[in-house]
Amino acid sequence: MPVLNAVAGSFYDNNHVFFVLETICVMAFAVSFILKGHGLVSDPELDRRAAE
């Protein structure tokens, strides 16, 4: 990061590249979390095996 900041710091500061990339990563994580936790149809067989 220090080398990147020294080489192209003004480009990244002016264009907010890190903020944009961080926002994309957080949104991708949120979508995957929602789909994994709530977006899938429940499988009765899986529920039965988990209860054992």
PDB file with one MODEL, atoms N, CA, C and O in Angstrom:
MODEL        1
ATOM      1  N   MET A   1       0.813  -1.194   0.000  1.00  0.00           N
ATOM      2  CA  MET A   1       0.000   0.000   0.000  1.00  0.00           C
ATOM      3  C   MET A   1       0.860   1.264   0.000  1.00  0.00           C
ATOM      4  O   MET A   1       0.536   2.205  -0.724  1.00  0.00           O
ATOM      5  N   PRO A   2       1.943   1.327   0.779  1.00  0.00           N
ATOM      6  CA  PRO A   2       2.755   2.549   0.734  1.00  0.00           C
ATOM      7  C   PRO A   2       3.352   2.810  -0.659  1.00  0.00           C
ATOM      8  O   PRO A   2       3.432   3.957  -1.100  1.00  0.00           O
ATOM      9  N   VAL A   3       3.769   1.732  -1.344  1.00  0.00           N
ATOM     10  CA  VAL A   3       4.325   1.909  -2.685  1.00  0.00           C
ATOM     11  C   VAL A   3       3.246   2.399  -3.639  1.00  0.00           C
ATOM     12  O   VAL A   3       3.484   3.309  -4.433  1.00  0.00           O
ATOM     13  N   LEU A   4       2.078   1.812  -3.566  1.00  0.00           N
ATOM     14  CA  LEU A   4       0.967   2.241  -4.414  1.00  0.00           C
ATOM     15  C   LEU A   4       0.599   3.688  -4.137  1.00  0.00           C
ATOM     16  O   LEU A   4       0.319   4.448  -5.064  1.00  0.00           O
ATOM     17  N   ASN A   5       0.600   4.069  -2.885  1.00  0.00           N
ATOM     18  CA  ASN A   5       0.285   5.443  -2.515  1.00  0.00           C
ATOM     19  C   ASN A   5       1.347   6.404  -3.047  1.00  0.00           C
ATOM     20  O   ASN A   5       1.020   7.497  -3.510  1.00  0.00           O
ATOM     21  N   ALA A   6       2.606   6.004  -2.981  1.00  0.00           N
ATOM     22  CA  ALA A   6       3.687   6.864  -3.465  1.00  0.00           C
ATOM     23  C   ALA A   6       3.669   7.000  -4.980  1.00  0.00           C
ATOM     24  O   ALA A   6       3.938   8.076  -5.513  1.00  0.00           O
ATOM     25  N   VAL A   7       3.353   5.909  -5.673  1.00  0.00           N
ATOM     26  CA  VAL A   7       3.394   5.921  -7.136  1.00  0.00           C
ATOM     27  C   VAL A   7       2.178   6.626  -7.733  1.00  0.00           C
ATOM     28  O   VAL A   7       2.322   7.452  -8.634  1.00  0.00           O
ATOM     29  N   ALA A   8       0.999   6.309  -7.243  1.00  0.00           N
ATOM     30  CA  ALA A   8      -0.218   6.829  -7.868  1.00  0.00           C
ATOM     31  C   ALA A   8      -1.194   7.381  -6.845  1.00  0.00           C
ATOM     32  O   ALA A   8      -2.407   7.267  -7.024  1.00  0.00           O
ATOM     33  N   GLY A   9      -0.690   7.973  -5.785  1.00  0.00           N
ATOM     34  CA  GLY A   9      -1.547   8.467  -4.709  1.00  0.00           C
ATOM     35  C   GLY A   9      -2.551   9.505  -5.148  1.00  0.00           C
ATOM     36  O   GLY A   9      -3.706   9.470  -4.725  1.00  0.00           O
ATOM     37  N   SER A  10      -2.125  10.434  -5.996  1.00  0.00           N
ATOM     38  CA  SER A  10      -3.058  11.493  -6.406  1.00  0.00           C
ATOM     39  C   SER A  10      -4.212  10.928  -7.240  1.00  0.00           C
ATOM     40  O   SER A  10      -5.344  11.399  -7.134  1.00  0.00           O
ATOM     41  N   PHE A  11      -3.927   9.921  -8.067  1.00  0.00           N
ATOM     42  CA  PHE A  11      -5.005   9.311  -8.861  1.00  0.00           C
ATOM     43  C   PHE A  11      -6.039   8.659  -7.952  1.00  0.00           C
ATOM     44  O   PHE A  11      -7.243   8.846  -8.132  1.00  0.00           O
ATOM     45  N   TYR A  12      -5.562   7.897  -6.981  1.00  0.00           N
ATOM     46  CA  TYR A  12      -6.484   7.203  -6.084  1.00  0.00           C
ATOM     47  C   TYR A  12      -7.219   8.162  -5.160  1.00  0.00           C
ATOM     48  O   TYR A  12      -8.385   7.934  -4.836  1.00  0.00           O
ATOM     49  N   ASP A  13      -6.560   9.223  -4.734  1.00  0.00           N
ATOM     50  CA  ASP A  13      -7.214  10.193  -3.864  1.00  0.00           C
ATOM     51  C   ASP A  13      -8.287  10.967  -4.619  1.00  0.00           C
ATOM     52  O   ASP A  13      -9.362  11.217  -4.074  1.00  0.00           O
ATOM     53  N   ASN A  14      -8.016  11.346  -5.846  1.00  0.00           N
ATOM     54  CA  ASN A  14      -8.964  12.148  -6.619  1.00  0.00           C
ATOM     55  C   ASN A  14     -10.164  11.348  -7.104  1.00  0.00           C
ATOM     56  O   ASN A  14     -11.257  11.900  -7.231  1.00  0.00           O
ATOM     57  N   ASN A  15      -9.986  10.086  -7.372  1.00  0.00           N
ATOM     58  CA  ASN A  15     -11.062   9.283  -7.948  1.00  0.00           C
ATOM     59  C   ASN A  15     -11.745   8.365  -6.941  1.00  0.00           C
ATOM     60  O   ASN A  15     -12.675   7.649  -7.313  1.00  0.00           O
ATOM     61  N   HIS A  16     -11.327   8.362  -5.704  1.00  0.00           N
ATOM     62  CA  HIS A  16     -11.945   7.562  -4.646  1.00  0.00           C
ATOM     63  C   HIS A  16     -12.042   6.080  -5.020  1.00  0.00           C
ATOM     64  O   HIS A  16     -13.066   5.438  -4.784  1.00  0.00           O
ATOM     65  N   VAL A  17     -10.980   5.552  -5.599  1.00  0.00           N
ATOM     66  CA  VAL A  17     -10.973   4.165  -6.076  1.00  0.00           C
ATOM     67  C   VAL A  17     -11.166   3.189  -4.920  1.00  0.00           C
ATOM     68  O   VAL A  17     -11.929   2.231  -5.044  1.00  0.00           O
ATOM     69  N   PHE A  18     -10.494   3.416  -3.812  1.00  0.00           N
ATOM     70  CA  PHE A  18     -10.612   2.488  -2.687  1.00  0.00           C
ATOM     71  C   PHE A  18     -12.019   2.476  -2.122  1.00  0.00           C
ATOM     72  O   PHE A  18     -12.532   1.421  -1.749  1.00  0.00           O
ATOM     73  N   PHE A  19     -12.645   3.636  -2.055  1.00  0.00           N
ATOM     74  CA  PHE A  19     -14.021   3.710  -1.573  1.00  0.00           C
ATOM     75  C   PHE A  19     -14.964   2.941  -2.483  1.00  0.00           C
ATOM     76  O   PHE A  19     -15.835   2.214  -2.005  1.00  0.00           O
ATOM     77  N   VAL A  20     -14.798   3.095  -3.782  1.00  0.00           N
ATOM     78  CA  VAL A  20     -15.651   2.396  -4.748  1.00  0.00           C
ATOM     79  C   VAL A  20     -15.442   0.888  -4.651  1.00  0.00           C
ATOM     80  O   VAL A  20     -16.410   0.129  -4.622  1.00  0.00           O
ATOM     81  N   LEU A  21     -14.183   0.449  -4.600  1.00  0.00           N
ATOM     82  CA  LEU A  21     -13.908  -0.989  -4.502  1.00  0.00           C
ATOM     83  C   LEU A  21     -14.415  -1.571  -3.193  1.00  0.00           C
ATOM     84  O   LEU A  21     -14.966  -2.672  -3.178  1.00  0.00           O
ATOM     85  N   GLU A  22     -14.238  -0.854  -2.104  1.00  0.00           N
ATOM     86  CA  GLU A  22     -14.728  -1.317  -0.809  1.00  0.00           C
ATOM     87  C   GLU A  22     -16.251  -1.424  -0.813  1.00  0.00           C
ATOM     88  O   GLU A  22     -16.812  -2.376  -0.268  1.00  0.00           O
ATOM     89  N   THR A  23     -16.913  -0.455  -1.422  1.00  0.00           N
ATOM     90  CA  THR A  23     -18.376  -0.483  -1.519  1.00  0.00           C
ATOM     91  C   THR A  23     -18.849  -1.685  -2.331  1.00  0.00           C
ATOM     92  O   THR A  23     -19.817  -2.346  -1.956  1.00  0.00           O
ATOM     93  N   ILE A  24     -18.178  -1.966  -3.426  1.00  0.00           N
ATOM     94  CA  ILE A  24     -18.537  -3.127  -4.249  1.00  0.00           C
ATOM     95  C   ILE A  24     -18.350  -4.420  -3.451  1.00  0.00           C
ATOM     96  O   ILE A  24     -19.203  -5.306  -3.507  1.00  0.00           O
ATOM     97  N   CYS A  25     -17.266  -4.532  -2.725  1.00  0.00           N
ATOM     98  CA  CYS A  25     -17.008  -5.740  -1.927  1.00  0.00           C
ATOM     99  C   CYS A  25     -18.047  -5.918  -0.823  1.00  0.00           C
ATOM    100  O   CYS A  25     -18.529  -7.028  -0.599  1.00  0.00           O
ATOM    101  N   VAL A  26     -18.393  -4.842  -0.139  1.00  0.00           N
ATOM    102  CA  VAL A  26     -19.384  -4.934   0.937  1.00  0.00           C
ATOM    103  C   VAL A  26     -20.750  -5.303   0.365  1.00  0.00           C
ATOM    104  O   VAL A  26     -21.466  -6.112   0.956  1.00  0.00           O
ATOM    105  N   MET A  27     -21.119  -4.729  -0.766  1.00  0.00           N
ATOM    106  CA  MET A  27     -22.413  -5.052  -1.377  1.00  0.00           C
ATOM    107  C   MET A  27     -22.445  -6.507  -1.852  1.00  0.00           C
ATOM    108  O   MET A  27     -23.467  -7.178  -1.704  1.00  0.00           O
ATOM    109  N   ALA A  28     -21.353  -6.999  -2.413  1.00  0.00           N
ATOM    110  CA  ALA A  28     -21.292  -8.401  -2.841  1.00  0.00           C
ATOM    111  C   ALA A  28     -21.428  -9.332  -1.640  1.00  0.00           C
ATOM    112  O   ALA A  28     -22.122 -10.346  -1.717  1.00  0.00           O
ATOM    113  N   PHE A  29     -20.769  -8.994  -0.534  1.00  0.00           N
ATOM    114  CA  PHE A  29     -20.901  -9.803   0.670  1.00  0.00           C
ATOM    115  C   PHE A  29     -22.335  -9.777   1.182  1.00  0.00           C
ATOM    116  O   PHE A  29     -22.861 -10.814   1.587  1.00  0.00           O
ATOM    117  N   ALA A  30     -22.977  -8.612   1.172  1.00  0.00           N
ATOM    118  CA  ALA A  30     -24.355  -8.499   1.658  1.00  0.00           C
ATOM    119  C   ALA A  30     -25.296  -9.346   0.812  1.00  0.00           C
ATOM    120  O   ALA A  30     -26.159 -10.039   1.351  1.00  0.00           O
ATOM    121  N   VAL A  31     -25.141  -9.297  -0.498  1.00  0.00           N
ATOM    122  CA  VAL A  31     -26.000 -10.095  -1.378  1.00  0.00           C
ATOM    123  C   VAL A  31     -25.782 -11.584  -1.125  1.00  0.00           C
ATOM    124  O   VAL A  31     -26.747 -12.344  -1.045  1.00  0.00           O
ATOM    125  N   SER A  32     -24.529 -12.007  -1.000  1.00  0.00           N
ATOM    126  CA  SER A  32     -24.274 -13.431  -0.769  1.00  0.00           C
ATOM    127  C   SER A  32     -24.810 -13.868   0.589  1.00  0.00           C
ATOM    128  O   SER A  32     -25.316 -14.982   0.724  1.00  0.00           O
ATOM    129  N   PHE A  33     -24.705 -13.009   1.589  1.00  0.00           N
ATOM    130  CA  PHE A  33     -25.209 -13.333   2.918  1.00  0.00           C
ATOM    131  C   PHE A  33     -26.734 -13.474   2.903  1.00  0.00           C
ATOM    132  O   PHE A  33     -27.281 -14.396   3.508  1.00  0.00           O
ATOM    133  N   ILE A  34     -27.409 -12.568   2.217  1.00  0.00           N
ATOM    134  CA  ILE A  34     -28.870 -12.625   2.132  1.00  0.00           C
ATOM    135  C   ILE A  34     -29.318 -13.875   1.375  1.00  0.00           C
ATOM    136  O   ILE A  34     -30.241 -14.567   1.804  1.00  0.00           O
ATOM    137  N   LEU A  35     -28.665 -14.159   0.253  1.00  0.00           N
ATOM    138  CA  LEU A  35     -29.051 -15.332  -0.527  1.00  0.00           C
ATOM    139  C   LEU A  35     -28.757 -16.624   0.218  1.00  0.00           C
ATOM    140  O   LEU A  35     -29.559 -17.556   0.174  1.00  0.00           O
ATOM    141  N   LYS A  36     -27.640 -16.694   0.888  1.00  0.00           N
ATOM    142  CA  LYS A  36     -27.293 -17.904   1.620  1.00  0.00           C
ATOM    143  C   LYS A  36     -28.225 -18.124   2.805  1.00  0.00           C
ATOM    144  O   LYS A  36     -28.605 -19.258   3.097  1.00  0.00           O
ATOM    145  N   GLY A  37     -28.591 -17.056   3.479  1.00  0.00           N
ATOM    146  CA  GLY A  37     -29.388 -17.208   4.686  1.00  0.00           C
ATOM    147  C   GLY A  37     -30.873 -17.264   4.475  1.00  0.00           C
ATOM    148  O   GLY A  37     -31.574 -17.957   5.213  1.00  0.00           O
ATOM    149  N   HIS A  38     -31.377 -16.553   3.490  1.00  0.00           N
ATOM    150  CA  HIS A  38     -32.829 -16.414   3.390  1.00  0.00           C
ATOM    151  C   HIS A  38     -33.383 -16.649   1.985  1.00  0.00           C
ATOM    152  O   HIS A  38     -34.590 -16.842   1.838  1.00  0.00           O
ATOM    153  N   GLY A  39     -32.570 -16.639   0.980  1.00  0.00           N
ATOM    154  CA  GLY A  39     -33.071 -16.682  -0.381  1.00  0.00           C
ATOM    155  C   GLY A  39     -33.284 -18.065  -0.940  1.00  0.00           C
ATOM    156  O   GLY A  39     -33.860 -18.211  -2.018  1.00  0.00           O
ATOM    157  N   LEU A  40     -32.833 -19.089  -0.233  1.00  0.00           N
ATOM    158  CA  LEU A  40     -32.952 -20.443  -0.759  1.00  0.00           C
ATOM    159  C   LEU A  40     -34.164 -21.153  -0.162  1.00  0.00           C
ATOM    160  O   LEU A  40     -34.521 -20.940   0.997  1.00  0.00           O
ATOM    161  N   VAL A  41     -34.777 -21.986  -0.965  1.00  0.00           N
ATOM    162  CA  VAL A  41     -35.910 -22.773  -0.501  1.00  0.00           C
ATOM    163  C   VAL A  41     -35.406 -23.822   0.481  1.00  0.00           C
ATOM    164  O   VAL A  41     -34.395 -24.481   0.239  1.00  0.00           O
ATOM    165  N   SER A  42     -36.111 -23.967   1.574  1.00  0.00           N
ATOM    166  CA  SER A  42     -35.697 -24.915   2.592  1.00  0.00           C
ATOM    167  C   SER A  42     -35.914 -26.350   2.107  1.00  0.00           C
ATOM    168  O   SER A  42     -36.940 -26.671   1.507  1.00  0.00           O
ATOM    169  N   ASP A  43     -34.936 -27.193   2.377  1.00  0.00           N
ATOM    170  CA  ASP A  43     -35.008 -28.604   2.019  1.00  0.00           C
ATOM    171  C   ASP A  43     -35.428 -29.388   3.259  1.00  0.00           C
ATOM    172  O   ASP A  43     -34.663 -29.446   4.222  1.00  0.00           O
ATOM    173  N   PRO A  44     -36.627 -29.999   3.270  1.00  0.00           N
ATOM    174  CA  PRO A  44     -37.091 -30.732   4.454  1.00  0.00           C
ATOM    175  C   PRO A  44     -36.140 -31.851   4.866  1.00  0.00           C
ATOM    176  O   PRO A  44     -35.979 -32.107   6.059  1.00  0.00           O
ATOM    177  N   GLU A  45     -35.516 -32.514   3.917  1.00  0.00           N
ATOM    178  CA  GLU A  45     -34.579 -33.595   4.236  1.00  0.00           C
ATOM    179  C   GLU A  45     -33.367 -33.036   4.966  1.00  0.00           C
ATOM    180  O   GLU A  45     -32.892 -33.640   5.927  1.00  0.00           O
ATOM    181  N   LEU A  46     -32.868 -31.909   4.530  1.00  0.00           N
ATOM    182  CA  LEU A  46     -31.726 -31.288   5.188  1.00  0.00           C
ATOM    183  C   LEU A  46     -32.096 -30.845   6.602  1.00  0.00           C
ATOM    184  O   LEU A  46     -31.299 -30.995   7.527  1.00  0.00           O
ATOM    185  N   ASP A  47     -33.290 -30.308   6.771  1.00  0.00           N
ATOM    186  CA  ASP A  47     -33.745 -29.895   8.102  1.00  0.00           C
ATOM    187  C   ASP A  47     -33.845 -31.095   9.030  1.00  0.00           C
ATOM    188  O   ASP A  47     -33.481 -31.009  10.203  1.00  0.00           O
ATOM    189  N   ARG A  48     -34.338 -32.219   8.507  1.00  0.00           N
ATOM    190  CA  ARG A  48     -34.480 -33.425   9.324  1.00  0.00           C
ATOM    191  C   ARG A  48     -33.122 -33.935   9.764  1.00  0.00           C
ATOM    192  O   ARG A  48     -32.947 -34.310  10.923  1.00  0.00           O
ATOM    193  N   ARG A  49     -32.139 -33.955   8.837  1.00  0.00           N
ATOM    194  CA  ARG A  49     -30.799 -34.444   9.176  1.00  0.00           C
ATOM    195  C   ARG A  49     -30.104 -33.518  10.151  1.00  0.00           C
ATOM    196  O   ARG A  49     -29.343 -33.984  10.999  1.00  0.00           O
ATOM    197  N   ALA A  50     -30.343 -32.232  10.058  1.00  0.00           N
ATOM    198  CA  ALA A  50     -29.710 -31.276  10.970  1.00  0.00           C
ATOM    199  C   ALA A  50     -30.265 -31.420  12.381  1.00  0.00           C
ATOM    200  O   ALA A  50     -29.561 -31.145  13.352  1.00  0.00           O
ATOM    201  N   ALA A  51     -31.511 -31.845  12.505  1.00  0.00           N
ATOM    202  CA  ALA A  51     -32.148 -31.986  13.813  1.00  0.00           C
ATOM    203  C   ALA A  51     -31.682 -33.233  14.543  1.00  0.00           C
ATOM    204  O   ALA A  51     -31.864 -33.336  15.756  1.00  0.00           O
ATOM    205  N   GLU A  52     -31.093 -34.167  13.844  1.00  0.00           N
ATOM    206  CA  GLU A  52     -30.639 -35.423  14.461  1.00  0.00           C
ATOM    207  C   GLU A  52     -29.452 -35.227  15.340  1.00  0.00           C
ATOM    208  O   GLU A  52     -28.953 -36.187  15.928  1.00  0.00           O
TER     209      GLU A  52
ENDMDL
END
